[in-house]
Amino acid sequence: KVSCERCALRAASLHGAEIHASTFDNALAAKADFTAARIIDSSLRGAKLSMASFRQADVRGTSFAGADYTGANFQAATNTASAGFAGAVGAPRNLIVPIG
């Protein structure tokens, strides 16, 4: 469990990380690499995630509310239906969230 509000993660590599019940609210994480990470029941509310990679990441129960994820890549990310994207801005790539 990590609490890192407003921390600087620009271009950081969290490739394959196990992130559980953690808070990265308002983090500056543009171009961060979360590829194949397990981000479970965590929060990235209001984070700056432009061009970040979430390829093959498991984002179960994680909140991206109010985040800016312009150009972020969610290719083959799993459990996106249980993640929260309310109020998020930008145009992420390959994000599939079932509706209904």
N, C-alpha and C positions, 0 to 999 in steps of 0.2 A: 504494500500500500504506500503510495507516494502522494504528497501534496505539494504541488509546484505551481501555484497561481502566479500568473504573469511572468513565468520564467522564459528564458531565451533558449529555444530549441531549434533555431534556424539551421537548416541543413544537417541536423543531428541524425545519427543513425541509431534507430531503435529496432533494427531489423531482427525479427524473430523474438522480440521481447515478450515477457509475460507481465502484463499490466492488469492488476485486479483491484477494484474498488479504489481507484486513484483519481486525483483531481489535477487537471491541467487547464483550468479555466483561464481564459484570456491569455494563453500562452502565445508567444511569437514563434510559430513552428513552420514557417514557409519553407518549402523544399525538404522537410523532414522525411525520413524514410521509416515508415511503419510496416514495411513489407513483411508479410507472414507473421505479424505480431498478433498476440491474443490480448485484445483490449476489452476486458469484461467488466460490466457494471461500473464503468468509469465516467468521467465527465471532461469534455473538451469544450464546454460552453464558452462562446465568444472568442474562441481561439482563431488566430490567423493561420490558416492551413493551406494557403494558395500553393499549388504545385506539389503538395505533399503526396507521398505514395502510401496507399493503403492496400496495395495489390496483395491478394490472398490473405488479408487480415481478417480475423474474427472480431467483430465489433458488437457482440451480444450485450444488450442492455446499456449501451453507452450513449450519452447525450452529446450531440453536436449542436444543440440549440444556439442560435444566434452566431454560429461560427461563419467565417468567410473561407470557403473551400473552393475558390475559383481555380479551375484546372487541376484540382486534386484527382488522383487516379484511384478508383475503387475496383479495378478489374479483378474479378473472381473473389471479391470480398464476401464473407459469409455472415449470416445472421443480421443483415441490414434491416430486415423488417422489424426487429426488436430494438433497433437503435432509434434515437429521437433526433429528427432534423428540423423541428419547428423553428421558423424564423431564421434559418441558415440562409446565407446569400452566396451567390456565385453559381458557376456551372461546372460541377464536377464531371469527370469523365468516367464512364462505365458504371455509374451508380444505379443499381436496380433495387427499387423499394416497392414491393407489392402494395397496391391500393385496394382497400376494401376488405 
